[in-house]
Amino acid sequence: MPSSIAGKVLVQPIRGLGVATLCRMPRIQSLITLAVLALAGCTSSQTGRLTLVESFPIETSLDHADLPQTLDVWLEMIASAETSIDLASFYASPGPELEPVVEALEDAGRRGVRVRVLVSAVFEDTYPELIDRFAGAEGIAVRVVDLRPVLGGVMHAKYMVVDEEDAFVGSANFDYRSLAHIQELGARVQHEAFAHVVDQAFRHDWKLAGGEIEVTPEAVKERAANYAQLETVPRYSIEVELDPAQCAEGVDPIVSITPALSPPGALPKGSHWDLPVLVDWIDAAESSVCVQVLTYRATNRDRSPFEDLDSALRRAAERGVPVRLIVADWSKRGSVVGGLKELQKVPGIDVSFLVIPQWSGGFVPFARVVHGKYAIVDGERVWLGSSNWEGDYFLKGRNVGMFLEGEAAGSRFQAFFEGNWDGEYAERVDPDVFYEAPRRE
């Protein structure tokens, strides 16, 4: 395993994608992206590191020795901060497991680091404690953003950017349960160009929350429409090295990363909308498609059809590509499980619940569940994000993730998936069984 860390920005076509997808990559945005990267100092001499990060429910066998814990990574990133910390989360829920992180942020504010915390308005009344605490802390500013009037969806992303060069992206909310009672999957990317793009999303939503910019629903719809119409150029990619502890022996550790966000009507400079790339990656699959999400259904929240991903999985199966899907047992509820049963009936598609046993210390609300969101195509192309596979997450909500290409990342994600698929908590979906929804609250 090489000890050096490679990091560079390349301009190249998206592997495995046809003209239809490339035509969704806007020329103007891509040119701006290259300018942003140049300003960020991204050259072939810049170093970069990718580290996969997990949380596992205590009292389970889901821990992986080579994957650092979310708590430890968050604390390390915050402790290293010298100038700024930008943190965004769907909500902020206090608890003893999260308290060290809260105290670390407060300490960072006291030592002169500019700390900004952004949360969604959806849970402002449900979880007000940390909002109020941060609002009264030295060096910390907190804002609540309501994207529903503008985008039609919510700020569902979960990420942190430190000193505009060190970013964490994944499924873990700023919640004590995400550290001890939920399986989460994320990634730390130590690369200035990637962090800069993610921070652009934060700055946009931060200003929107503070009334510093005005965005109309009409403007959002126009941007979304133009996304699919503008002329394309090849995209950029950021090359980093996967943490040596997570890279299989003899495998090239270099991984190509591209920031992937939603929705199409509110993308920051330097990012790409994840949905069309996901669909075309699945359409280009030759050997396998593996997906894990909290929930999956071929509809939007208003029950209107959302068939982009569902149809892509069915097309893959029809041409002989095995498709496997893992969902949380929360999907046993009536509004979701019917679609999963129908999907299980499709030849070539196999669906499984993951059922996490309750904690011996008592019932934990909205926990003891698998929450990671990722997809693996042909064992070497990976999407990692914060979107569940329902329409509103991709079309209306703010979500932040990434595309990764390379055997190193693909094989490690594949091993993670296989451990869940073949593990003791897996339960294959049976179309003929009546499922009782598990208690969530």
C-alpha positions as CSV (number, residue, x, y, z in Angstrom):
1,M,0.0,0.0,0.0
2,P,1.6,3.3,-1.0
3,S,2.2,5.7,1.9
4,S,1.8,8.8,-0.2
5,I,-1.6,10.5,-0.6
6,A,-2.5,11.5,-4.1
7,G,-5.0,14.3,-4.8
8,K,-5.8,15.9,-8.1
9,V,-8.6,17.3,-10.2
10,L,-9.2,15.7,-13.5
11,V,-11.6,16.5,-16.4
12,Q,-13.1,13.4,-17.9
13,P,-16.4,11.9,-19.1
14,I,-18.5,10.0,-16.7
15,R,-17.7,6.4,-17.0
16,G,-20.5,4.2,-18.4
17,L,-22.9,7.0,-19.2
18,G,-24.5,7.8,-22.5
19,V,-25.2,11.0,-24.3
20,A,-28.5,11.4,-22.5
21,T,-26.9,11.8,-19.2
22,L,-24.1,14.0,-20.4
23,C,-26.7,16.3,-21.8
24,R,-28.0,16.8,-18.3
25,M,-24.6,18.2,-17.2
26,P,-24.8,21.9,-17.8
27,R,-22.0,23.7,-19.6
28,I,-22.3,26.9,-17.7
29,Q,-22.2,25.2,-14.4
30,S,-19.3,23.0,-15.3
31,L,-17.3,26.0,-16.5
32,I,-18.0,27.7,-13.2
33,T,-16.9,24.5,-11.4
34,L,-13.5,24.5,-13.1
35,A,-13.1,28.1,-12.1
36,V,-14.0,27.4,-8.5
37,L,-11.6,24.5,-8.4
38,A,-8.8,26.7,-9.8
39,L,-9.5,29.3,-7.1
40,A,-9.5,26.6,-4.5
41,G,-5.9,25.7,-5.4
42,C,-6.7,22.2,-6.7
43,T,-3.7,21.0,-8.6
44,S,-2.1,17.7,-9.1
45,S,0.1,18.4,-6.1
46,Q,-2.7,18.8,-3.6
47,T,-3.1,15.9,-1.2
48,G,-6.4,14.2,-0.4
49,R,-7.7,11.4,1.8
50,L,-10.9,9.4,1.9
51,T,-12.0,7.6,5.0
52,L,-15.2,5.7,5.3
53,V,-16.9,6.2,8.7
54,E,-19.7,4.2,10.5
55,S,-21.9,4.1,13.5
56,F,-23.3,0.8,14.7
57,P,-26.1,0.0,17.2
58,I,-24.6,-1.1,20.5
59,E,-25.2,-4.7,21.4
60,T,-25.0,-5.8,17.8
61,S,-22.3,-7.5,15.6
62,L,-22.4,-4.6,13.0
63,D,-19.1,-3.0,14.1
64,H,-16.2,-3.0,11.5
65,A,-12.7,-2.8,12.9
66,D,-11.3,-0.8,10.0
67,L,-14.1,1.8,10.0
68,P,-13.7,4.6,12.6
69,Q,-16.8,5.6,14.5
70,T,-18.8,8.8,13.7
71,L,-18.3,10.2,17.2
72,D,-14.5,9.9,17.0
73,V,-14.3,11.4,13.5
74,W,-16.5,14.3,14.5
75,L,-14.4,15.0,17.6
76,E,-11.2,14.8,15.6
77,M,-12.4,17.2,13.0
78,I,-13.7,19.7,15.5
79,A,-10.5,19.6,17.5
80,S,-8.5,20.3,14.4
81,A,-10.5,23.4,13.4
82,E,-8.5,26.6,13.2
83,T,-10.9,29.0,11.5
84,S,-14.3,27.7,10.8
85,I,-16.9,24.9,11.3
86,D,-20.1,24.7,9.2
87,L,-22.5,22.0,10.4
88,A,-25.8,21.1,8.8
89,S,-28.3,18.5,10.0
90,F,-31.9,17.6,9.5
91,Y,-32.3,18.1,13.2
92,A,-30.3,18.2,16.4
93,S,-31.3,15.9,19.2
94,P,-29.4,16.0,22.6
95,G,-28.3,13.0,24.5
96,P,-25.3,11.7,26.5
97,E,-23.6,10.1,23.5
98,L,-23.7,13.5,21.7
99,E,-22.7,15.7,24.6
100,P,-18.9,15.4,23.9
101,V,-19.5,16.7,20.4
102,V,-21.7,19.6,21.7
103,E,-19.0,20.5,24.2
104,A,-16.3,20.3,21.5
105,L,-18.2,22.8,19.4
106,E,-18.6,25.1,22.3
107,D,-14.9,24.9,23.0
108,A,-14.1,25.7,19.4
109,G,-16.3,28.8,19.6
110,R,-14.5,29.9,22.7
111,R,-11.1,29.5,21.1
112,G,-12.1,31.8,18.2
113,V,-13.3,29.3,15.6
114,R,-16.4,30.6,13.7
115,V,-19.0,27.9,14.3
116,R,-22.3,27.9,12.3
117,V,-25.0,25.3,12.8
118,L,-27.9,25.0,10.4
119,V,-30.9,22.8,11.0
120,S,-34.3,22.2,9.3
121,A,-37.4,23.9,10.5
122,V,-39.3,20.6,10.4
123,F,-38.1,19.6,13.9
124,E,-37.5,23.0,15.4
125,D,-40.4,22.5,17.9
126,T,-39.6,18.9,18.6
127,Y,-36.0,19.4,19.4
128,P,-35.4,23.0,20.6
129,E,-32.8,22.3,23.3
130,L,-29.7,22.4,21.2
131,I,-30.9,25.2,19.0
132,D,-31.4,27.3,22.2
133,R,-28.1,26.2,23.6
134,F,-26.1,27.0,20.5
135,A,-27.8,30.4,20.2
136,G,-26.5,31.4,23.6
137,A,-23.0,30.0,23.2
138,E,-19.9,32.1,22.5
139,G,-18.7,32.0,18.9
140,I,-21.6,29.9,17.7
141,A,-24.3,31.0,15.4
142,V,-27.4,28.9,14.7
143,R,-30.1,29.2,12.0
144,V,-33.2,27.3,11.2
145,V,-34.0,27.0,7.5
146,D,-37.4,26.2,6.0
147,L,-37.0,25.2,2.4
148,R,-40.6,24.0,1.9
149,P,-42.0,27.3,0.6
150,V,-39.2,27.6,-1.9
151,L,-38.3,24.0,-2.9
152,G,-41.3,22.1,-1.7
153,G,-39.1,19.8,0.4
154,V,-36.9,20.0,3.5
155,M,-33.2,20.4,4.4
156,H,-32.5,16.7,4.9
157,A,-28.7,16.8,4.5
158,K,-26.2,15.9,7.2
159,Y,-22.6,17.2,6.8
160,M,-19.8,19.2,8.3
161,V,-17.1,21.3,6.8
162,V,-14.0,22.3,8.8
163,D,-11.7,25.1,7.7
164,E,-13.2,24.8,4.2
165,E,-10.9,21.8,3.5
166,D,-12.1,18.9,5.5
167,A,-15.7,17.5,5.0
168,F,-17.9,14.8,6.5
169,V,-20.9,13.6,4.4
170,G,-23.2,10.8,5.2
171,S,-26.4,9.6,6.8
172,A,-25.8,10.5,10.4
173,N,-28.0,13.3,11.9
174,F,-26.7,15.4,14.7
175,D,-28.4,13.0,17.1
176,Y,-27.3,10.9,20.0
177,R,-29.1,7.9,18.5
178,S,-27.0,8.2,15.3
179,L,-23.9,7.6,17.4
180,A,-25.0,4.5,19.5
181,H,-28.3,3.1,18.3
182,I,-28.4,3.3,14.5
183,Q,-26.3,1.9,11.7
184,E,-24.9,4.9,9.7
185,L,-22.5,5.2,6.9
186,G,-20.5,8.3,5.9
187,A,-17.2,9.5,4.6
188,R,-14.6,12.0,5.6
189,V,-13.0,13.7,2.6
190,Q,-9.8,15.7,3.3
191,H,-9.6,17.6,0.1
192,E,-10.1,21.4,-0.3
193,A,-12.0,21.2,-3.7
194,F,-14.6,18.8,-2.4
195,A,-15.0,20.7,0.9
196,H,-15.4,23.9,-1.0
197,V,-18.3,22.6,-3.1
198,V,-20.1,21.1,-0.1
199,D,-19.7,24.4,1.7
200,Q,-21.3,26.2,-1.2
201,A,-24.5,24.4,-0.3
202,F,-24.2,25.4,3.3
203,R,-23.6,29.1,2.4
204,H,-26.6,29.1,0.1
205,D,-29.0,27.6,2.7
206,W,-27.5,29.7,5.5
207,K,-28.1,32.9,3.6
208,L,-31.6,31.7,2.7
209,A,-32.3,31.0,6.4
210,G,-31.1,34.5,7.4
211,G,-33.1,36.3,4.7
212,E,-29.9,37.5,3.0
213,I,-30.9,36.1,-0.3
214,E,-34.4,35.7,-1.9
215,V,-35.3,32.7,-3.9
216,T,-38.7,32.2,-5.5
217,P,-40.4,28.9,-6.3
218,E,-40.6,30.1,-9.9
219,A,-36.8,30.6,-10.1
220,V,-36.2,27.2,-8.6
221,K,-38.5,25.6,-11.2
222,E,-36.7,27.5,-14.0
223,R,-33.3,26.3,-12.8
224,A,-34.5,22.7,-12.5
225,A,-35.9,22.9,-16.1
226,N,-32.7,24.4,-17.4
227,Y,-30.6,21.7,-15.8
228,A,-31.8,19.2,-18.3
229,Q,-31.6,21.5,-21.3
230,L,-28.2,23.2,-21.1
231,E,-25.3,22.0,-23.3
232,T,-22.9,19.6,-21.6
233,V,-19.1,19.4,-21.1
234,P,-17.2,16.6,-19.4
235,R,-17.4,16.7,-15.6
236,Y,-14.5,17.1,-13.2
237,S,-13.5,14.6,-10.6
238,I,-11.3,14.7,-7.5
239,E,-8.8,12.0,-7.0
240,V,-8.0,11.0,-3.4
241,E,-6.5,7.9,-1.7
242,L,-8.6,5.6,0.4
243,D,-7.4,5.2,3.9
244,P,-4.9,2.3,3.8
245,A,-6.6,0.5,6.6
246,Q,-9.7,0.2,4.5
247,C,-8.1,-0.7,1.2
248,A,-7.7,-4.4,0.2
249,E,-4.2,-5.6,-0.4
250,G,-3.0,-5.2,-3.9
251,V,-5.8,-2.9,-4.9
252,D,-5.1,0.6,-6.3
253,P,-6.1,3.0,-3.5
254,I,-6.9,5.9,-5.7
255,V,-10.6,6.9,-5.8
256,S,-12.3,9.5,-8.0
257,I,-15.0,11.6,-6.2
258,T,-17.6,13.9,-7.5
259,P,-20.0,15.9,-5.2
260,A,-23.6,14.9,-5.8
261,L,-26.5,17.0,-4.4
262,S,-30.2,17.7,-4.8
263,P,-32.6,19.2,-5.7
264,P,-31.9,20.3,-9.3
265,G,-33.3,23.8,-8.8
266,A,-30.9,24.7,-6.0
267,L,-27.6,23.2,-6.8
268,P,-24.5,25.1,-5.6
269,K,-21.6,25.9,-8.0
270,G,-19.5,22.9,-8.7
271,S,-22.0,20.2,-7.9
272,H,-24.1,17.8,-9.9
273,W,-27.6,16.5,-9.4
274,D,-27.4,12.9,-8.3
275,L,-30.6,11.4,-9.7
276,P,-29.8,11.3,-13.4
277,V,-26.3,9.9,-12.8
278,L,-27.7,7.2,-10.5
279,V,-30.2,6.2,-13.2
280,D,-27.6,6.0,-15.9
281,W,-25.2,4.1,-13.7
282,I,-27.8,1.5,-13.1
283,D,-28.6,1.4,-16.8
284,A,-25.0,0.8,-17.6
285,A,-24.6,-2.0,-15.0
286,E,-23.1,-5.2,-16.3
287,S,-22.7,-7.5,-13.3
288,S,-24.5,-6.2,-10.2
289,V,-26.5,-3.5,-8.5
290,C,-26.6,-3.4,-4.7
291,V,-28.6,-0.7,-2.8
292,Q,-29.2,0.0,0.9
293,V,-31.6,2.7,2.1
294,L,-33.9,3.4,5.0
295,T,-37.0,3.4,2.9
296,Y,-37.7,2.8,-0.8
297,R,-40.9,3.4,-2.8
298,A,-41.8,4.4,-6.4
299,T,-43.8,7.4,-5.3
300,N,-43.5,10.9,-4.0
301,R,-44.9,11.9,-0.6
302,D,-48.1,13.0,-2.3
303,R,-48.4,9.5,-3.8
304,S,-47.7,10.7,-7.3
305,P,-45.4,8.3,-9.3
306,F,-41.7,8.4,-8.9
307,E,-40.4,5.7,-11.2
308,D,-37.0,6.8,-12.2
309,L,-35.0,4.5,-9.9
310,D,-37.6,1.7,-9.7
311,S,-37.7,1.4,-13.5
312,A,-33.9,1.5,-13.7
313,L,-33.7,-1.4,-11.3
314,R,-36.3,-3.4,-13.2
315,R,-34.5,-2.7,-16.5
316,A,-31.3,-4.0,-15.0
317,A,-32.9,-7.2,-13.8
318,E,-34.6,-7.7,-17.2
319,R,-31.2,-7.7,-19.0
320,G,-29.8,-10.3,-16.5
321,V,-28.0,-8.0,-13.9
322,P,-28.7,-9.3,-10.4
323,V,-30.3,-6.5,-8.2
324,R,-30.3,-6.7,-4.4
325,L,-32.0,-4.1,-2.1
326,I,-31.7,-3.7,1.6
327,V,-34.2,-1.6,3.5
328,A,-34.9,-1.0,7.2
329,D,-37.7,-2.9,8.9
330,W,-39.5,0.4,9.3
331,S,-40.5,-0.3,5.7
332,K,-42.8,-3.0,6.9
333,R,-45.6,-0.4,7.3
334,G,-48.5,-0.6,4.9
335,S,-47.7,2.5,2.8
336,V,-44.3,1.0,1.8
337,V,-44.3,-2.7,2.1
338,G,-46.7,-3.4,-0.7
339,G,-44.2,-1.9,-3.3
340,L,-41.4,-3.9,-1.8
341,K,-43.4,-7.1,-2.2
342,E,-44.1,-6.3,-5.8
343,L,-40.4,-5.6,-6.4
344,Q,-39.5,-8.9,-4.8
345,K,-41.7,-10.7,-7.4
346,V,-39.5,-9.4,-10.2
347,P,-37.1,-12.1,-11.5
348,G,-33.6,-11.0,-10.8
349,I,-34.5,-8.7,-7.9
350,D,-34.1,-9.7,-4.3
351,V,-35.2,-7.5,-1.3
352,S,-34.3,-7.9,2.3
353,F,-35.2,-6.1,5.6
354,L,-32.6,-5.5,8.2
355,V,-34.1,-6.0,11.7
356,I,-32.1,-4.6,14.6
357,P,-33.0,-6.0,18.0
358,Q,-34.0,-3.6,20.8
359,W,-31.5,-2.4,23.3
360,S,-31.4,-4.2,26.7
361,G,-31.6,-0.8,28.4
362,G,-35.1,-0.2,27.1
363,F,-36.9,1.1,24.1
364,V,-35.2,3.9,22.2
365,P,-37.6,5.9,20.0
366,F,-36.7,6.4,16.3
367,A,-33.7,4.1,16.7
368,R,-32.4,0.5,16.5
369,V,-32.5,0.7,12.7
370,V,-30.3,0.8,9.6
371,H,-30.1,4.3,8.2
372,G,-27.2,4.4,5.7
373,K,-27.9,5.3,2.1
374,Y,-25.6,4.0,-0.6
375,A,-25.6,2.1,-3.9
376,I,-22.9,0.0,-5.6
377,V,-22.8,-0.7,-9.3
378,D,-20.5,-3.5,-10.7
379,G,-18.5,-3.4,-7.5
380,E,-16.6,-0.3,-8.4
381,R,-19.0,2.6,-8.7
382,V,-20.6,4.0,-5.6
383,W,-23.2,6.6,-4.6
384,L,-23.2,7.6,-1.0
385,G,-25.7,10.1,0.2
386,S,-28.4,11.3,2.6
387,S,-31.5,10.6,0.4
388,N,-33.9,7.8,0.9
389,W,-35.1,6.3,-2.4
390,E,-38.3,8.3,-2.6
391,G,-39.1,11.1,-5.1
392,D,-39.1,14.1,-2.8
393,Y,-35.6,13.5,-1.6
394,F,-34.2,13.8,-5.1
395,L,-36.6,16.3,-6.5
396,K,-37.5,18.7,-3.7
397,G,-35.2,18.3,-0.7
398,R,-31.6,19.4,0.1
399,N,-29.4,16.4,0.2
400,V,-25.7,16.1,0.0
401,G,-23.6,13.1,-1.1
402,M,-21.0,11.9,-3.5
403,F,-20.1,9.6,-6.4
404,L,-17.1,7.4,-6.0
405,E,-15.3,5.5,-8.7
406,G,-12.5,2.9,-8.3
407,E,-12.0,-0.6,-7.1
408,A,-10.8,0.4,-3.7
409,A,-14.0,2.2,-2.6
410,G,-16.2,-0.2,-4.5
411,S,-14.8,-3.3,-2.9
412,R,-15.0,-1.9,0.6
413,F,-18.6,-0.8,0.2
414,Q,-19.4,-4.2,-1.3
415,A,-18.0,-5.9,1.7
416,F,-20.1,-3.7,3.9
417,F,-23.2,-4.6,1.9
418,E,-22.4,-8.3,1.9
419,G,-22.0,-8.3,5.7
420,N,-25.5,-6.9,6.1
421,W,-27.0,-9.1,3.4
422,D,-25.7,-12.3,4.8
423,G,-25.7,-11.3,8.4
424,E,-27.9,-12.3,11.3
425,Y,-30.2,-9.4,11.1
426,A,-31.3,-9.9,7.4
427,E,-34.8,-11.0,6.7
428,R,-35.8,-11.6,3.1
429,V,-39.1,-10.0,2.0
430,D,-41.8,-12.5,1.4
431,P,-44.7,-11.4,-0.9
432,D,-47.1,-13.7,0.8
433,V,-46.4,-12.7,4.4
434,F,-48.4,-10.0,6.4
435,Y,-45.9,-7.8,8.1
436,E,-46.6,-5.9,11.3
437,A,-44.9,-2.5,11.4
438,P,-42.4,-2.2,14.2
439,R,-42.7,0.4,16.9
440,R,-40.8,3.6,16.1
441,E,-41.9,6.0,18.8
